[in-house]
């Protein structure tokens, strides 16, 4: 039902609900596993925190990973609320990724990473 309503919101023409290259999934983020690997993956919830290693595994070699909602830190290792930000550190130092943190506003940043081939 949710996926039908979401599909109905897609515009007509290329990339729309009548395009068999478009799928709308409703449910846990792990439903994406059967569609992997991805050339581009934007993580805005669930997986980036629940199972970061699985997020990396969803990427194709050379695939781009974008993770938002980080707070910039002038420290290394990066800190959040006085503690080492283990999640951000995981992505920035993962051996399968080339990653950088990019400031998007004075108070927010994203991690941009490419999976090594």
N, C-alpha and C positions, 0 to 999 in steps of 0.2 A: 504494500500500500504506500509506504513512504517513498520507495524507489519509483513508483508510478507517478506520484505527485511531483517528485524532483525531475523526472524525465519530461513531464509536461511543461516544465518551466524553461527547458532548453529551446533556443530559437530554431526556427525552420531553416533549412539549407544545410550546408556543410557543418558538421559538428553538432548536429541537432538530434532530437529524439528519434528521428527516422533514419539515422546514420548507424549502420551496424558496427562501426568502429567505436561507438560511444556506449559505455555501460555505466549505469548508476547503481551503486551498491549501498545498501542500508544495513548497518550492523557494526560489529566489532572490526577494528582496523585490520585484524589478522585475515579477514576475507581477501585482502590484497595479495596474500602470498601466492594464490593460484594464478595470479596475473603477472607475477614477477618474471624476469627482472625488469626494472624500470630505468629508462634513460634520464628521467627527471622525477624526483620525489620531494614533495613539500610536506614536511611533518609539522602539524599544528596541534598536537594533542597526543592522546593515547600512547602510541608506539614509541615516540622519542624518549619517553620516560619509562614506560612499562618494560620494554625489551629493546634497548638500544642496539644490541648486537644483531637482532633480527632486522632492524631498520637498515643497517649496513648491508646485510645479506640480500635485501630486496633490490639493491642497486646493481645494474649491469656494469661491467668494467667500463670505465670512463663516464659512468652515470653521475649526475649532479644531485646533490642533497642540499636542501634548504630548510633550516630550522629557525623559527622565529621565537620571539618572547624572551630574549635574554636581556639582562641588565648589564651594561658595560662595566668592566672592571679594569682599573689601571694596574692591577697586580698580576704576578705570575707565581704560582698558578692562579687562575681567575677565582675571584671570591664573590659570594653573594650572601648578604646579611651576616658578614663576619666569618663565614665558613668557606672552605674550598668548595667551589661549584663542581662537584664530581661529574655531573652530567655533561656540562660544557667541556670539561677536561677530557672526558671519554672521547667525544667527537673530535676535539682539536688534536688529540695525540694518537688516535686510532691508527694502527699500522697499515690498514688497508685504504686509508683516506689521506688526501692532501687537503687540508682544511685551513680556513682563516675566519676570524670574526670580523664582521663589517658593521660599523656604526650606522644605524638608520635614522636615529634622532639623537639628541643629546642624552636621552634616558633609555634608549633601546638599541638592541643589536641583533644580528642574525649570524648563524654559523653557516658558511657556504663551504661545501666539501665536494671533491670529485673522488670517485672510487678508482684506485690505481688499477691499471690493466694487468 
